[in-house]
Amino acid sequence: MPCCGRASWKDDALPGHQFKDVDVDDFVDRSCLTRLRYGWVFLVTLKAVLIYIADLAITVLMFAILASSTPGECNTGASLGIGLTFRCSTKSSDSAIYVWRPYIILASVLFSFLLLFLDWRKALGIIKSGYIAEALTSSIASRYYVLRSYPHFCFFQKLKQSRKMKDQLTFFVFFMLRGWKKLMFAELPRTFINAWTIKDILTTAQLTSVDKITGLTSLDAYLTAYRTLFTSDLAVAATLALQTFTVLMWAISFTGIVIAFVIYIPLLCEIRGNLKEYCVRKVDKR
């Protein structure tokens, strides 16, 4: 099929179906596999909530440690944990690098909450409209229905099922790529700062007068750092643990987006248009 020209699916004039036209109880699947998938939705939602909580906690902890740090003092005890003191340096440029870290994270977190607010406002409009396809393609609207009702979950699962591998890949790509803006523009800056801070701990921080972290790739070095910080300063240990958690979650999400993008490239010849609009049409046809 040529990659230029108008796609045939755009000529389909399909009315938008609403929930009031469907009895979702007719689609209930009581199999163990479906129930496990339903439980997974709660875990994914919990993970998203924990990431927001972790980011807020990291911001508060970093500002707290920054406030307790004294410019010019060496990295010892709590100060070394997140590199907010100035490595015994008197250079103002070196000091600024560490002082601005919590502010960058704060700006990134606020931007994330702004995007969340905009998504919520859009989702509320979709929920009020009652359109099935729009609800399925909105992460917040779909979770609103799914978390409140197991029949809605089974109904959405039925809509996403297809015998065609192309359609299955298309839905996978859409659901993976719909959060790329938040991941890259809101979460990437603070993830970079968090990773940079962890690197400082594992490569340059002097934990005690005799123990030093000698390599970023050493698991023993990480565990030694965490144990030392846990016994010396609980706030810094909590910051390190939360930063590690957020960096790992971001890496997993980024990997999924890269895979989806690679799959999306050959699908462009079939879609030849807006990916969301294509998925909405597919849902309305079922």
Secondary structure, 3 states (H helix, E strand, C coil): CCCCCCCHHHHCCCCCCEHHHCCHHHHCCCCHHHHHHHHHHHHHHHHHHHHHHHHHHHHHHHHHHHHHCCCCCCCCCHHHHHCCCCCCCCCHHHHHHHHCHHHHHHHHHHHHHHHHHHHHHHHHHHHHHCEHHHHHCCHHHHHHHHHHCHHHHHHHHHHHCCCCHHHHHHHHHHHHHCCHHHHHHHHHHHHHHHHHHHHHHHHCCECCCCCECCCCCCHHHHHHHHHHHHHHCHHHHHHHHHHHHHHHHHHHHHHHHHHHHHHHHHHHHHHCCCHHHHHHHHHHCC
